[in-house]
């Protein structure tokens, strides 16, 4: 409203911000409110110099580039002036990056061999507990599709279609990577006949059969393993996958469930990177090459 927009227009614009981003902004705005109260500044009417002063204080308190970038964006939403792209602010942020550069979360990644070998050692589905099958299904889906946990949590059983060659899963809901003109995720899982124990499509069908009498009216693919059975959150999916990785011998003190997301494999392949380089970088060894090649899907 401070920018001269109507309440209706502002409400529509706020819908462009995801729930997770809004949570980040709330943290940033709490810090901004505290700063403006201490300095006796107008929280809504500020300029580039005051914003830089705020960001400098945050930097001195240990905030990293990503946090400061979130702070800048959050303050820009509520201020009357367009300060986010101000020349001084942009230069300040470049300085932050050079003094405290962002680094990839993982310099290396775990080898998928241990996970695949562990899966092959598991007993048949009818001998698995529901939690074990849920962990196996979620982990295989992450390995095969390289989707986000958010996407897996949104899978609806009504959007799962079985074909002669495998399974197709449509994701019509808005996700983090959704944007105008872009296609929604369409996950293709062929039947992996060479390795039935590693077949994601088969495992998915077995999980659906296992849970069909437990889910009641719930349409979400993944449901909680304890009563009352209800749709799981992304956090629960993350816990399942992390637990499965730990059982497989992966160092979960270093790697989280998100490390399972091998989107870089398909991206590098589409750019013509040598397959040996891809395999070394992403963790696909010679022994797991057939699995990596089979499930190497376009991003």
Secondary structure in CASP SS format (residue, H / E / C, confidence):
PFRMAT SS
TARGET T0000
AUTHOR 0000-0000-0000
METHOD secondary structure of the structure
MODEL  1
X C 1.00
X C 1.00
X C 1.00
X C 1.00
X C 1.00
X C 1.00
X H 1.00
X H 1.00
X H 1.00
X H 1.00
X H 1.00
X H 1.00
X H 1.00
X H 1.00
X C 1.00
X C 1.00
X C 1.00
X C 1.00
X H 1.00
X H 1.00
X H 1.00
X H 1.00
X H 1.00
X H 1.00
X H 1.00
X H 1.00
X H 1.00
X H 1.00
X H 1.00
X H 1.00
X H 1.00
X H 1.00
X H 1.00
X H 1.00
X H 1.00
X H 1.00
X H 1.00
X H 1.00
X H 1.00
X C 1.00
X C 1.00
X C 1.00
X C 1.00
X C 1.00
X C 1.00
X C 1.00
X C 1.00
X H 1.00
X H 1.00
X H 1.00
X H 1.00
X H 1.00
X H 1.00
X H 1.00
X H 1.00
X H 1.00
X H 1.00
X H 1.00
X H 1.00
X H 1.00
X C 1.00
X C 1.00
X C 1.00
X C 1.00
X H 1.00
X H 1.00
X H 1.00
X H 1.00
X H 1.00
X H 1.00
X H 1.00
X H 1.00
X H 1.00
X H 1.00
X H 1.00
X H 1.00
X H 1.00
X H 1.00
X C 1.00
X C 1.00
X C 1.00
X C 1.00
X C 1.00
X C 1.00
X C 1.00
X C 1.00
X H 1.00
X H 1.00
X H 1.00
X H 1.00
X H 1.00
X H 1.00
X H 1.00
X H 1.00
X H 1.00
X H 1.00
X H 1.00
X H 1.00
X H 1.00
X C 1.00
X C 1.00
X C 1.00
X C 1.00
X C 1.00
X C 1.00
X C 1.00
X C 1.00
X C 1.00
X C 1.00
X C 1.00
X C 1.00
X C 1.00
X H 1.00
X H 1.00
X H 1.00
X H 1.00
X H 1.00
X H 1.00
X H 1.00
X H 1.00
X H 1.00
X C 1.00
X C 1.00
X C 1.00
X H 1.00
X H 1.00
X H 1.00
X C 1.00
X C 1.00
X H 1.00
X H 1.00
X H 1.00
X H 1.00
X H 1.00
X H 1.00
X H 1.00
X H 1.00
X H 1.00
X H 1.00
X H 1.00
X H 1.00
X H 1.00
X H 1.00
X H 1.00
X H 1.00
X C 1.00
X C 1.00
X C 1.00
X H 1.00
X H 1.00
X H 1.00
X H 1.00
X H 1.00
X C 1.00
X C 1.00
X E 1.00
X H 1.00
X H 1.00
X H 1.00
X E 1.00
X E 1.00
X E 1.00
X C 1.00
X C 1.00
X C 1.00
X E 1.00
X E 1.00
X E 1.00
X E 1.00
X E 1.00
X C 1.00
X C 1.00
X C 1.00
X C 1.00
X C 1.00
X C 1.00
X C 1.00
X C 1.00
X C 1.00
X C 1.00
X C 1.00
X C 1.00
X C 1.00
X C 1.00
X C 1.00
X E 1.00
X E 1.00
X E 1.00
X E 1.00
X E 1.00
X C 1.00
X C 1.00
X C 1.00
X C 1.00
X C 1.00
X H 1.00
X H 1.00
X H 1.00
X C 1.00
X H 1.00
X H 1.00
X H 1.00
X H 1.00
X H 1.00
X H 1.00
X H 1.00
X H 1.00
X H 1.00
X H 1.00
X H 1.00
X H 1.00
X C 1.00
X C 1.00
X C 1.00
X C 1.00
X C 1.00
X C 1.00
X C 1.00
X C 1.00
X E 1.00
X C 1.00
X C 1.00
X E 1.00
X C 1.00
X C 1.00
X C 1.00
X C 1.00
X C 1.00
X C 1.00
X C 1.00
X E 1.00
X C 1.00
X C 1.00
X H 1.00
X H 1.00
X H 1.00
X H 1.00
X H 1.00
X H 1.00
X H 1.00
X H 1.00
X H 1.00
X H 1.00
X H 1.00
X H 1.00
X H 1.00
X H 1.00
X C 1.00
X C 1.00
X C 1.00
X C 1.00
X C 1.00
X C 1.00
X C 1.00
X C 1.00
X C 1.00
X H 1.00
X H 1.00
X H 1.00
X H 1.00
X C 1.00
X C 1.00
X H 1.00
X H 1.00
X H 1.00
X H 1.00
X H 1.00
X H 1.00
X H 1.00
X H 1.00
X C 1.00
X C 1.00
X C 1.00
X C 1.00
X H 1.00
X H 1.00
X H 1.00
X H 1.00
X H 1.00
X H 1.00
X H 1.00
X H 1.00
X C 1.00
X C 1.00
X C 1.00
X C 1.00
X C 1.00
X C 1.00
X H 1.00
X H 1.00
X H 1.00
X H 1.00
X H 1.00
X H 1.00
X C 1.00
X C 1.00
X C 1.00
X C 1.00
X C 1.00
END
